[in-house]
Amino acid sequence: MTAPALHVVEHGSGLPLLALHGFPVDHHVMSGCLEPIFGPDEAIRRIYPDLPGLGASPAGGVSGTRDVLDRVDAFVDEAIGDEPFLLVGESYGGYLSRALVQRRREQVRGLALICPMVVAEASGRALPARTVRRADPELVAALDPAEAAEFTDVAVVESTAALERFRADVAPGLASGDRAAITRIRSAYALDEPIERGEPFAAPTLIVAGRQDWIVGYLDQWHLVEHYPAASFAVLDVAGHNLQSERPALFEALVRDWLDRVADEQRV
């Protein structure tokens, strides 16, 4: 039986860029942080799907991360075919992106990982102590308690700007999705084999982590570096799991550098 189509939002035309969001949010996380980087004439087709069971995408019977990965792989066939493409993954989407590279390494011309999940089980992660680097107790106290709990669950920077980005990019996904599917995926969160295997992935890569990210950490990400010999690796201070909205200028500069390196490789 054919799996139901994923909900997807697209912008632009040209070289495809597939952006995979984290868990259990939706495509707004990716479009919110990436779209400001692209000018109106940029020859890149940005593809923002909601992962199965998340956002507006139907679950289609997914029962774990293996099923999610298979569905994303099939989506590439449907939306991109055999064209070269760029791949960006955030958090859980970074976990999926690393695995997708193993299946399509000749097709992926560049990889960017934003706060990527490296260790699936939280108990096995090397995590820093929970630290708020820019606290604003008055801002948090003025929020509805439910919103305050969601915002402060990951916030290293408690500012009006960070809150606005949270409301626009994170909150919509938290409020949507298939709760039963989310529970099933969480129960089979890890892939059952090592992701990085075989030859290193030599295309331009970016790995960016938050120094105060108490969700996936930053130390485990360092173990990825030798598998990606063309990788820039950055750990940003005053930044947690939502570093793209807490340090937006630096984040955008790093992504632009990665895009420039990809373009330079195409000209060689």
Secondary structure, 3 states (H helix, E strand, C coil): CCCCCCCEEEECCCEEEEEECCCCCCCHHHHHHHHHHCCCCCCEEEEEECCCCCCCCCCCCCCCHHHHHHHHHHHHHHHCCCCCEEEEEECHHHHHHHHHHHHCCCCEEEEEEECCCCCCCHHHCCCCCCCCCECCHHHHHCCCHHHHHHHHCCCCECCHHHHHHHHHHHHHHHCCCCHHHHHHHHHCCCCCCCCCCCCCCCCCEEEEEECCCCCCCCHHHHCCHHHCCCEEEEEECCCCCCHHHHCHHHHHHHHHHHHHHHHHHHHC
